[in-house]
Amino acid sequence: MAYTAGQKLRASDLNVPILHMYQTATQSLTNVLWTPITMNAEFRDSLGGHSTGVNPSRYTPNRAGYYQLFGQVAFDVNAAGDRGAQFRKNGTQIDQAAYGVYRAPSTPAFFGASTCSAIIQCNGTTDYIELWGIQNSGGALSTAYVSGFSCSYVIGSWLGSA
């Protein structure tokens, strides 16, 4: 494709991987156990790296390079314990990824959410990325879902080649 001087380009013009996947149903998380968060819907997946049917917690980038990711895990109302979110690559914690912690208030009125972000290098074939959540309320606790809102989600884009 040829471009002219001064032409405005969109990400879709450059075939840049862009991702926005989210959860449309609650998911129960066991107390004190990191769990991959199931993302069963997509707003945008420009190059088809996510499947809502097979391994729906995973995003498998099909272009090698660096990816910038933002994620949130939203939890049902509960006054006990902490909540956490982190990105993992191929199921392994990423040391440089920001890890989000949320402490439940003593009288919660709404759900709580933990956010995280990361820049992750992927090989474009076999590497996959997941958003994981944890909670220590003393028992099982579900993620929050409100119809029409993506409470738990991952948003990301390709930054460039390694």
N, C-alpha and C positions, 0 to 999 in steps of 0.2 A: 504494500500500500504506500502511496506517495503522499507527502504532506507539503503544504505550502507555508511560506513564512507568515506568521501571525495567526495561523489556524489554531483554534482551541481544541485540545485533545481531552478525551475522557478516558478513564481507566479501561473501559470496554474497547476503545480503539486500539489499545496496546496489548490487549489480551492478558491483563494483569490478574492473577488470582486474588479474588476478594471473597470473604466468607462472613456470613452472619447466620449462625445456627442457634436454635433455642429449644427450650423444653415446653411442651404443651400439656403435660400431665405431671402429677406429683411422683416423687420417687423416694422410697424409704431408705434412710441411711442408718446403719447400725452404729450404736454408740462406740466412739473411739476407734473407728476403722475408716481409713481413707478409701473412698469409693469413686470410680469414674462416673461422671454425670451424663445420663442419657439425653441426647439432643435429638428429638424426634420430629423436628421441623426445620425448615430453612427459609430465610428471607432472601438470601443470595448465596450462591455457590458457583462462581463464574466458570470454574474449570472442572467441576464434578469431583472434588476431593472428599465429599461427605456422602454417606448413605444413611437414609432414615430407616432402612431395613436390616442391613448387615453392619454390625459393630457401630451402632448409632452414636456412641460416645466419641468416636474417632474422626479426626480430620487427617486425611493422607494427602499431603501436598504432592501434586504431580509435576511440579517445576522445582528444580533445585535452587536453593538460595536461603536468604533470611526472611523470616516472617515475623511481623509485629502483631501481637495478640493481646486482647483484653477479654477478661471473663468475669462472670459473676455467678455465684451460687446463692440463691435465696432460700431461706428456711422458714417453715411454719412458726407461728407464734409459740414461744416457750421461754420461761423466765430463768432456766438453769443453763449454766455452762457457756462454752465458747463455740464459735463456728469458724471454719477455715476453708480457703480455696487455694489451689495451686495448679499450674500447668505441669504436665509430664510428657516426656518424649519417649515413645516406645515403652511406656509403663514405668519409666524411671524418673524420679524427681530431678528437676533441673535446678542446679545450685544457684544460678544467676537470676532465676525467675523471681519476681516479687511475689510474696506470699501474703495473702490477706487474712486478717483475723477480725472477728466481730464478737464482742462480749455482749451477751443477752442482758437487757435491763431487768431490774427486779419486777417491774410492772409493764411488760410489753403491750403495746396497743396494735402493733402491726408486725409483719414479718421482718426478720433481720437478714442482711445480705453481706457476704464476704466477696471482695473483688481482688483480682490479681492481674498482672500484666507480665509480658515476657517478649524478648526477641530471641527466636529460636532458629538455628540453622538446620535445614532438612535436605536430604539427598535427592528428593524428587521421585523416588520409587518406593522404598520400603519404610521410611520413617513415618510415624504417625504421632499426632498430638492429641492430648485429651485434657479436659478440665476435670479436676478431682475435688471432692468436698469431704469435709470431716466435721463432726460435732461431738460434744461430750455432755449432753443434757442428762445423762443417766439412763437413757433408754433409746429406743428407735425414734427418729425424728424425720419427718418428710420435708422434701423441698417444697417451696411455696409455688403455687400457680394461681394466677388470676386471669380469667378469660379476657383475651384481647391484649394482654401484656406479656412480653417475654421477660419474665422475672429472672430465670437462670439462662445464661446465654454465653456465646463466644463470638467475638467480632475480630476479624483479622485481615491482613493483606500482605502481599509479597513486597519486600523492600528492595530486593536486588540479588544479584548473583554473589556467591561466596568469593 
